[in-house]
């Protein structure tokens, strides 16, 4: 597909099979909405060559990825350099060797943006997102520094020592390990730990978060504690978890590690939840669970028939407000170089068949926006405003840089 082509509302080639290995994120997604998981995990060969449906990316989401990756890289370098914390005198030399915070962030930005270059949903905004991330480097640098001030490191003087994180078949020796994959045969469960430290017969598990504190982060960390105990390859001696740490930019939380009885109960709980999620995910198609508080965050809601069927019942307050939302329209004739007449098919704002005016606020070729006369389309995150004047008082729909247009075949 040419990168300037608009995406269409596409049916998946086939619904996905259940995961052979479960993870915290997959379980939570299926529990929230099995259809959302299925639409995101299915294959779309007419859309792109990637796995699943191309994800929607925002500056905020990419910032989180960049901060997350930079913290792990610098922490790993400090550990390799024999540092117990970023305050060690040796940390200055380590940071000089990696190029300093700013250089690390620029490298990570390039790699994070680069890994999404084939995403057709990125094509229109890729340059803007990259430039926006570069502008945020001073703020991200402060957040990376704040995270690292929270971290207590276990020095690891050689990446070739026994138990290196790259060797999945070896028990872990003392030290700090980043991006460590753990596996529980009991549950067919896997997880990738941000940082795990082993020393003096004890283990600490760290998770770095760029957003706000959330109770599900606690549950995620408990699942990693269970994985560590259940992983008989990485932890054959059954080294206990002494400390669980959630690190945010402005604070850290030290959680009490679950004891043997709590871990056993949690294992049984997860087994039951996995079984229930597997039953839901096995339905054809998996059930949709529309929710006005959740659907607005769904990357694949434009593909979900149930969402568009129920959207008009989520009627917003009467009157035309200045706000963002989703609409399905039939596009009519052009009014001007960047505007069209249209009629509402589905909306939480306006009744069916309401006339509106579509206006493109972005620069560049209007044909690249996906809007075309006589073509029905679903539009996400458009701005609705009552604009008297040259629109004869008709509601005005702004298609902005935050909006997406998907034509309906």
C-alpha positions as CSV (number, residue, x, y, z in Angstrom):
1,X,0.0,0.0,0.0
2,X,1.3,3.5,-0.9
3,X,2.0,5.5,2.3
4,X,-0.3,8.3,1.2
5,X,-3.3,6.0,0.5
6,X,-6.1,6.3,3.1
7,X,-6.8,3.1,5.1
8,X,-10.1,1.4,4.5
9,X,-12.3,-0.4,7.0
10,X,-11.0,-3.9,6.5
11,X,-12.2,-7.3,7.6
12,X,-9.5,-9.5,9.1
13,X,-8.4,-12.3,6.9
14,X,-9.1,-14.7,9.8
15,X,-9.7,-14.4,13.5
16,X,-6.6,-15.1,15.5
17,X,-6.0,-18.2,17.5
18,X,-5.4,-18.1,21.2
19,X,-1.9,-17.2,22.3
20,X,0.4,-20.2,23.0
21,X,1.9,-18.2,25.8
22,X,-0.1,-15.8,27.9
23,X,1.1,-12.5,29.2
24,X,-0.2,-9.8,31.6
25,X,-1.0,-7.4,28.8
26,X,-2.8,-10.0,26.6
27,X,-4.9,-11.3,29.5
28,X,-6.0,-7.8,30.5
29,X,-6.9,-6.9,26.9
30,X,-9.1,-10.0,26.4
31,X,-10.7,-9.5,29.8
32,X,-11.5,-5.9,28.9
33,X,-12.9,-6.6,25.4
34,X,-12.2,-9.9,23.5
35,X,-13.2,-8.3,20.2
36,X,-10.7,-5.5,20.7
37,X,-7.9,-8.1,21.2
38,X,-9.0,-10.2,18.2
39,X,-9.3,-7.2,15.8
40,X,-5.9,-6.0,16.9
41,X,-4.2,-9.4,16.7
42,X,-5.7,-10.6,13.4
43,X,-3.9,-10.4,10.0
44,X,-4.6,-7.7,7.4
45,X,-2.5,-8.4,4.3
46,X,-4.4,-5.7,2.3
47,X,-3.4,-3.1,4.8
48,X,0.3,-3.9,5.5
49,X,2.9,-6.6,5.9
50,X,3.1,-6.3,9.7
51,X,1.6,-8.5,12.4
52,X,-1.9,-7.6,13.7
53,X,-3.6,-4.3,12.8
54,X,-1.2,-1.3,12.7
55,X,-1.4,0.5,16.0
56,X,-2.3,4.1,16.5
57,X,0.7,6.1,17.9
58,X,0.7,9.4,19.7
59,X,3.5,11.7,20.9
60,X,2.5,10.8,24.5
61,X,2.7,7.0,23.8
62,X,6.0,7.4,22.0
63,X,7.4,9.6,24.7
64,X,6.7,6.8,27.2
65,X,8.5,4.2,25.0
66,X,11.5,6.5,24.7
67,X,11.8,7.2,28.4
68,X,11.3,3.6,29.2
69,X,14.0,2.4,26.8
70,X,16.5,5.1,27.8
71,X,16.2,4.3,31.5
72,X,16.8,0.6,30.9
73,X,19.8,1.3,28.7
74,X,21.5,3.7,31.0
75,X,20.7,1.4,34.1
76,X,22.2,-1.5,32.2
77,X,25.4,0.5,31.4
78,X,25.7,1.6,35.0
79,X,25.4,-1.9,36.2
80,X,28.0,-3.2,33.7
81,X,30.3,-0.4,34.9
82,X,30.2,-1.6,38.5
83,X,28.0,1.2,39.8
84,X,25.6,0.8,42.7
85,X,23.7,3.9,41.7
86,X,23.9,6.9,39.4
87,X,25.4,8.8,42.4
88,X,28.6,6.7,42.3
89,X,31.7,8.5,41.1
90,X,32.2,5.9,38.4
91,X,28.8,6.8,36.9
92,X,30.3,10.0,35.4
93,X,32.7,7.9,33.2
94,X,29.9,5.4,32.3
95,X,27.6,8.3,31.2
96,X,30.5,9.8,29.2
97,X,31.0,6.4,27.5
98,X,27.4,6.1,26.4
99,X,27.4,9.7,25.2
100,X,25.3,11.3,28.0
101,X,21.6,11.5,28.5
102,X,20.8,13.7,25.5
103,X,22.7,11.5,23.0
104,X,21.1,8.3,24.4
105,X,17.6,9.9,24.1
106,X,18.3,11.0,20.5
107,X,19.4,7.5,19.6
108,X,16.4,5.9,21.2
109,X,14.0,8.4,19.4
110,X,15.5,7.4,16.1
111,X,15.1,3.7,16.8
112,X,11.6,4.0,18.3
113,X,10.3,6.1,15.3
114,X,12.2,3.8,12.9
115,X,10.5,0.7,14.2
116,X,7.2,2.2,13.1
117,X,8.2,3.4,9.7
118,X,6.1,0.7,7.9
119,X,3.0,1.5,9.9
120,X,0.5,3.1,7.4
121,X,-1.2,5.0,10.2
122,X,2.2,6.7,10.8
123,X,2.8,7.8,7.2
124,X,0.9,11.1,7.4
125,X,2.3,12.2,10.8
126,X,5.7,10.5,11.0
127,X,7.8,13.6,10.5
128,X,5.7,15.6,12.9
129,X,5.9,12.9,15.6
130,X,9.7,12.7,15.3
131,X,10.1,16.4,15.5
132,X,7.7,16.6,18.5
133,X,9.8,14.0,20.3
134,X,13.0,15.9,19.7
135,X,11.4,19.0,21.1
136,X,10.5,17.1,24.3
137,X,14.1,15.8,24.9
138,X,14.8,18.3,27.7
139,X,11.7,17.2,29.6
140,X,12.4,13.5,28.9
141,X,16.0,13.9,30.1
142,X,14.7,15.2,33.4
143,X,12.3,12.2,33.7
144,X,15.1,9.7,32.9
145,X,17.3,11.3,35.5
146,X,14.5,11.2,38.1
147,X,13.9,7.5,37.4
148,X,17.6,6.7,37.8
149,X,17.9,8.6,41.1
150,X,15.4,6.0,42.4
151,X,17.3,3.0,41.3
152,X,19.6,0.8,43.5
153,X,21.8,-1.2,41.2
154,X,23.5,-4.6,41.6
155,X,26.9,-4.2,39.8
156,X,27.6,-6.8,37.0
157,X,31.1,-6.4,35.8
158,X,30.9,-8.6,32.7
159,X,28.1,-9.2,30.2
160,X,29.6,-12.7,29.7
161,X,29.2,-13.9,33.2
162,X,27.0,-16.9,33.9
163,X,23.3,-16.1,33.7
164,X,23.6,-13.2,31.2
165,X,20.1,-12.1,30.1
166,X,20.9,-13.0,26.5
167,X,21.3,-16.7,27.4
168,X,17.8,-18.0,28.1
169,X,19.0,-21.4,29.2
170,X,21.3,-20.3,32.1
171,X,20.5,-19.6,35.8
172,X,21.1,-16.0,36.7
173,X,24.2,-15.0,38.6
174,X,24.4,-11.9,40.8
175,X,23.9,-8.6,39.0
176,X,21.3,-6.4,37.4
177,X,19.5,-7.6,34.2
178,X,17.3,-5.5,31.9
179,X,14.6,-6.7,29.5
180,X,14.6,-10.2,31.1
181,X,12.2,-12.8,29.8
182,X,10.7,-15.1,32.5
183,X,8.5,-18.1,31.9
184,X,6.1,-20.2,34.0
185,X,5.3,-23.7,32.7
186,X,2.5,-24.0,35.2
187,X,0.5,-21.3,33.5
188,X,2.0,-21.0,30.0
189,X,2.7,-17.5,31.1
190,X,5.6,-15.2,30.0
191,X,6.7,-11.7,31.0
192,X,9.6,-9.3,30.2
193,X,10.9,-7.7,33.4
194,X,12.3,-4.1,33.0
195,X,15.0,-4.8,35.6
196,X,15.7,-7.8,37.8
197,X,18.5,-7.8,40.4
198,X,20.1,-10.9,42.1
199,X,22.5,-10.7,45.0
200,X,23.1,-12.3,48.4
201,X,20.5,-15.0,47.8
202,X,17.7,-12.5,47.2
203,X,15.9,-10.9,44.2
204,X,14.5,-7.4,43.5
205,X,12.2,-6.7,40.5
206,X,11.8,-3.2,39.1
207,X,9.2,-1.8,36.7
208,X,9.6,1.6,35.2
209,X,6.5,3.6,34.3
210,X,6.2,6.9,32.5
211,X,2.5,7.5,33.2
212,X,0.5,8.0,36.4
213,X,0.3,5.4,39.2
214,X,-2.3,2.7,38.5
215,X,-3.4,-0.3,40.5
216,X,-2.9,-2.6,37.5
217,X,0.8,-1.8,37.7
218,X,0.8,-3.5,41.2
219,X,-0.8,-6.6,39.7
220,X,1.7,-6.6,36.9
221,X,4.6,-6.6,39.3
222,X,3.1,-9.4,41.4
223,X,2.8,-11.4,38.2
224,X,6.6,-11.0,37.6
225,X,7.2,-12.2,41.2
226,X,5.2,-15.3,40.4
227,X,7.1,-15.8,37.1
228,X,10.5,-15.5,38.9
229,X,9.5,-18.2,41.4
230,X,8.0,-20.5,38.7
231,X,10.9,-20.1,36.2
232,X,13.0,-23.2,37.0
233,X,15.6,-22.3,34.3
234,X,16.4,-18.8,35.5
235,X,15.8,-19.5,39.1
236,X,16.4,-23.2,39.8
237,X,17.4,-22.5,43.4
238,X,14.1,-20.8,44.1
239,X,15.7,-17.5,45.2
240,X,12.9,-15.5,46.9
241,X,11.8,-12.0,45.9
242,X,12.8,-9.5,48.5
243,X,11.6,-6.3,46.9
244,X,9.2,-5.2,44.3
245,X,9.7,-1.6,43.0
246,X,7.4,0.6,40.8
247,X,9.4,3.6,39.6
248,X,7.7,6.7,38.3
249,X,9.4,9.9,37.2
250,X,8.4,11.7,40.5
251,X,8.3,8.8,43.0
252,X,8.8,5.2,43.6
253,X,6.7,2.6,45.4
254,X,8.2,-0.3,47.3
255,X,5.7,-3.1,47.4
256,X,5.6,-6.0,49.8
257,X,6.5,-9.2,47.9
258,X,3.8,-11.9,48.1
259,X,4.7,-14.9,50.3
260,X,4.3,-18.6,49.3
261,X,0.6,-18.8,50.2
262,X,-0.2,-15.5,48.4
263,X,1.7,-16.6,45.3
264,X,-0.1,-20.0,45.3
265,X,-3.5,-18.2,45.5
266,X,-2.5,-15.7,42.8
267,X,-1.4,-18.6,40.6
268,X,-4.8,-20.3,41.0
269,X,-6.5,-16.9,40.3
270,X,-4.6,-16.4,37.1
271,X,-5.3,-20.0,36.0
272,X,-9.0,-19.3,36.3
273,X,-8.8,-16.0,34.6
274,X,-6.8,-17.5,31.7
275,X,-9.4,-20.2,31.3
276,X,-12.2,-17.6,31.1
277,X,-10.3,-15.4,28.7
278,X,-9.5,-18.4,26.5
279,X,-13.2,-19.3,26.3
280,X,-14.1,-15.7,25.3
281,X,-11.2,-15.5,22.8
282,X,-12.2,-18.8,21.2
283,X,-15.7,-17.6,20.1
284,X,-16.1,-16.7,16.4
285,X,-16.0,-13.8,16.5
286,X,-15.0,-13.0,20.0
287,X,-17.6,-10.9,21.8
288,X,-17.5,-7.1,21.9
289,X,-18.0,-5.3,25.1
290,X,-18.8,-1.7,24.2
291,X,-18.1,0.8,26.9
292,X,-18.2,4.6,26.5
293,X,-15.4,5.0,29.0
294,X,-13.1,2.5,27.2
295,X,-14.0,2.5,23.5
296,X,-12.6,6.0,23.0
297,X,-9.1,4.6,23.7
298,X,-9.5,1.6,21.3
299,X,-7.2,1.6,18.3
300,X,-9.5,-0.6,16.3
301,X,-12.9,0.8,17.0
302,X,-13.4,1.8,13.4
303,X,-13.4,-1.9,12.6
304,X,-16.0,-2.8,15.3
305,X,-19.6,-3.1,14.0
306,X,-20.9,-3.2,17.6
307,X,-19.2,0.1,18.5
308,X,-20.8,1.9,15.5
309,X,-24.2,0.3,16.2
310,X,-24.3,1.5,19.8
311,X,-22.6,4.9,19.4
312,X,-25.8,6.9,18.7
313,X,-27.2,5.6,22.1
314,X,-24.3,7.3,23.9
315,X,-26.0,10.6,23.1
316,X,-24.0,13.6,24.3
317,X,-25.6,16.7,25.9
318,X,-27.9,18.7,23.6
319,X,-26.5,21.5,21.6
320,X,-23.3,21.6,19.6
321,X,-20.1,21.6,21.7
322,X,-16.5,22.2,20.9
323,X,-15.2,18.7,21.5
324,X,-13.6,15.7,19.8
325,X,-15.3,12.4,18.9
326,X,-16.1,9.9,16.1
327,X,-18.6,10.0,13.2
328,X,-19.6,7.9,10.2
329,X,-20.6,10.1,7.3
330,X,-21.5,9.9,3.6
331,X,-19.4,12.5,1.9
332,X,-21.1,14.7,-0.7
333,X,-19.7,17.3,-3.1
334,X,-16.8,19.6,-2.5
335,X,-17.5,23.1,-1.1
336,X,-14.0,24.3,-1.6
337,X,-10.4,23.1,-1.9
338,X,-10.5,21.7,1.7
339,X,-14.1,21.3,2.5
340,X,-17.1,19.0,1.7
341,X,-20.8,18.7,2.4
342,X,-21.6,15.5,4.2
343,X,-24.5,13.7,5.9
344,X,-24.3,11.9,9.3
345,X,-24.8,8.2,9.3
346,X,-23.7,7.5,12.9
347,X,-22.8,9.9,15.7
348,X,-23.2,10.5,19.4
349,X,-23.6,14.2,18.7
350,X,-26.1,14.5,15.8
351,X,-29.1,12.4,14.6
352,X,-28.8,10.3,11.5
353,X,-29.1,12.2,8.2
354,X,-28.1,15.5,9.8
355,X,-26.2,17.7,7.2
356,X,-22.7,18.9,8.2
357,X,-19.7,20.5,6.6
358,X,-16.3,18.7,6.7
359,X,-13.2,21.0,6.8
360,X,-9.6,19.8,6.6
361,X,-7.4,21.8,8.8
362,X,-4.1,20.0,7.9
363,X,-1.7,21.1,5.3
364,X,-0.6,19.1,2.3
365,X,-2.5,17.3,-0.5
366,X,-6.2,17.1,0.5
367,X,-6.5,13.8,-1.4
368,X,-4.1,12.2,1.1
369,X,-6.5,12.8,3.9
370,X,-8.8,10.0,2.8
371,X,-11.8,12.3,2.3
372,X,-13.4,11.8,-1.1
373,X,-16.8,12.9,-2.6
374,X,-19.5,10.2,-2.7
375,X,-17.4,7.8,-0.5
376,X,-18.7,6.9,3.0
377,X,-16.1,7.1,5.7
378,X,-15.6,6.6,9.4
379,X,-13.7,9.4,11.0
380,X,-12.0,9.2,14.4
381,X,-11.1,12.1,16.7
382,X,-12.7,14.8,14.6
383,X,-13.7,18.2,16.2
384,X,-17.3,19.3,16.2
385,X,-18.2,23.0,16.3
386,X,-21.2,25.1,15.5
387,X,-19.9,27.6,13.0
388,X,-22.4,30.1,11.6
389,X,-21.5,32.1,8.5
390,X,-20.4,30.5,5.3
391,X,-21.7,27.1,6.4
392,X,-25.3,28.4,6.6
393,X,-25.3,27.5,10.3
394,X,-24.6,23.9,9.7
395,X,-22.4,22.0,12.2
396,X,-18.8,22.1,11.2
397,X,-16.6,19.0,11.5
398,X,-12.9,19.7,11.6
399,X,-10.5,17.0,10.4
400,X,-7.3,17.8,12.3
401,X,-3.8,16.3,12.6
402,X,-5.2,14.1,15.4
403,X,-8.0,12.7,13.2
404,X,-8.1,9.6,11.1
405,X,-10.3,8.9,8.1
406,X,-11.1,5.3,7.0
407,X,-13.2,4.9,3.9
408,X,-15.9,2.2,3.8
409,X,-15.8,0.0,0.8
